[in-house]
Amino acid sequence: MIIRNVRILGGEPVDIRVSHGVIAAITPADPQSAGSQAHPEDDLVVDGQGAIALPGLVDLHTHLREPGREDAETVQTGTQSAARGGYTAVHAMANTSPVADTAGVVEQVWRLGREFAHCDVHPVGAVTVGLEGRQLAELGAMADSAARVRVFSDDGKCVDDAVLMRRALEYVKAFDGVIAQHAQEPRLTGGAQMNEGVVSGRLGLTGWPAVAEEAIIARDCLLAAHVGSRLHVCHVSTAGSVEILRWAKSKGWNITAEVTPHHLLLTDALVEDSPVGAYNPIYKVNPPLRTEADVQALRTALADGTIDIVATDHAPHPVEDKETEWSAAAMGMVGLETALSVVQEAMVETGLLDWAGVAQRMSVVPARIGRLAGQGQPLEVGAPANITLYDPSARTEVDPSAFASKSRNTPYEGMTLPGRVMATFLRGRPTVLEGKLV
C-alpha cells in the first residue's frame, strides 16, 4: 500500500509506503503521482490530499460496556467508534457487568477485541473486587492472563480507603503496573449533581466541590511516592488539582494524569444556559463540568506537560438513561468520534499545541503509560503502520445519528467543530477510508 501526499505531524508532503503492516519507506511526495492509480506492486493507493498524518491515537480511558450493558455499547460498536475517531488502541474500563476483576473477564474482553479488530482493545482490570473498595481484586492473575493487563482502575468509583490504595500501589510494582485513580472523596460528594459554585447555587442543585477531587489526588501522590509506584490520575477537572500535580511532579514522582476533551472545552454554565436549555442531562458527567477558570488551567497544564495526556472517558448510555430528569440521569458523554476535533478547537487553534504536541498527548504518551508495544510510535521506517490521516481544514456539524457508537449522548450535537478523520490504519490495514468504516 502507498499513502500519497500526507504531512507527518504537519510537515512537508511525503508518500508513505506500507508493506506487511510496517512502514517500508517515506519519500518526498511526487506531484506527478497524485490521484489513485496504483502501481502494479501496490494493493491499495490512498490519496492523502495533503492531510496531516499522526501516529494512531491511543485512548487510556474508554467504556465499552460489554459484557453486561450491550444496550449502550459493545466491543464491536465501540471499536468502530474509536476507528472513526482515529484511534488504533483503546483501554476498556472495568465497570462492566460482571466487573472485570478476574482473569476470565479481562480475557473475554480481550478476545472480543481481537475478534472485531477495528482497533486494539486492552482491558483495564478492577482494583477491588466488584469495585466495592473492600478487597483487592486478582491483580496478579489479570497481569499474567492472555490480556496482559497493566492498567488497573475502579473508575466510576474511587479507591477511597488509603490502606487499600497503598496495597494496590505496592502490588502492581511487581509487574510494572499502574493504578488509575478516579479521584472523588465520596463523603464530600453525597448527592452531588454538578460543580459546586455560583451556577449550582442558582439552580438549586447539590454542589460537587473541587476539594473532593483535590484531596484524593494529594493523598495518592504522597502514597505513590512513599511506596515508589506508578499512579495515574483519571479525568483531572480543577485548577487546584493541576497545582497539586505540578507540585508532585516537581518532586520527580512517577505520576501521570489525563484530561478529557469535554473538560477542555465545556463549562458548568451550560447546565444553566445552553442551546438545548437548562437542566439538560447531556451535560451531566463525572467529574462535573467546571468553571471557565478551571478550563483555562487545564489547557495550560496540558500544554506544559503537567497533565500528560488526553483521554476520552467515552461513556455511552442508552436514550432512556439520559433523556430523563436531571437527578435521575446517568453521568457521562460519548467522546471517541469527536475527541480530535475538540482538541484541535481547544488546543491547536488557540496556539497552545502543535500537531507534534497532539501526537504526544493522544498517542505516544498514552501508549507509554499503558505499556503498549507497537502503538504510539513515531511514523518512521520500520515502525508499525498505525496511522491516522486528519484534515484540519474541514468544518463539520456534529450529527450523533451518524456515529458508529450505539449511543448518542454527545454534548456537541449541532455544534460545528474543526477537522475530520479521513482514514485510520491498524498495522497497515485500513479500518476507515474517506471517513467511512471499512
Number of C-alpha atoms within 10 A of each C-alpha: 21 25 21 28 27 27 23 26 19 17 12 13 22 22 22 27 20 24 17 12 17 19 23 18 15 18 12 14 19 12 11 6 14 14 14 14 12 14 12 7 8 13 10 16 16 22 19 27 17 19 25 23 28 29 31 31 31 32 28 29 25 27 26 30 24 25 20 14 16 17 14 22 25 23 28 21 20 31 29 27 26 31 35 29 29 35 33 30 29 31 25 30 30 31 25 22 14 14 21 33 28 21 22 15 21 28 20 17 26 23 18 17 24 15 11 15 19 30 30 21 26 28 30 34 32 31 32 24 18 21 24 14 19 14 13 19 22 17 26 18 15 27 23 13 15 15 22 21 27 24 29 29 28 27 23 17 18 22 30 20 11 13 10 17 23 18 13 23 26 20 19 20 15 11 14 14 25 27 31 29 26 24 28 25 21 15 9 15 19 11 13 17 23 26 27 21 17 12 19 20 12 9 13 9 19 18 21 25 20 23 17 16 25 24 16 22 28 17 14 25 24 15 21 21 18 13 14 14 24 23 25 24 24 25 28 24 28 25 20 19 25 23 16 17 24 16 15 20 17 10 10 9 19 16 24 24 24 26 23 23 26 28 27 26 18 18 19 22 18 19 23 15 13 12 10 13 10 15 18 21 23 24 28 24 20 22 24 25 26 24 22 16 11 22 22 16 20 27 22 19 19 24 21 13 15 24 26 23 28 29 27 29 28 28 25 30 24 17 14 9 16 23 15 14 12 19 16 12 19 22 23 24 26 28 28 29 26 26 24 27 25 21 25 22 19 22 23 18 13 12 11 16 21 16 18 15 18 24 24 21 26 27 28 22 21 30 24 14 21 22 17 16 10 12 28 28 23 22 21 16 15 14 19 27 31 30 29 27 29 27 20 20 10 12 13 14 12 18 14 19 11 8 20 23 28 22 21 23 26 23 22 21 16 13 12 13 20 20 20 24 27 21 27 37 25 26 23 20 17 20 25 23 16 15 18 15 16 14
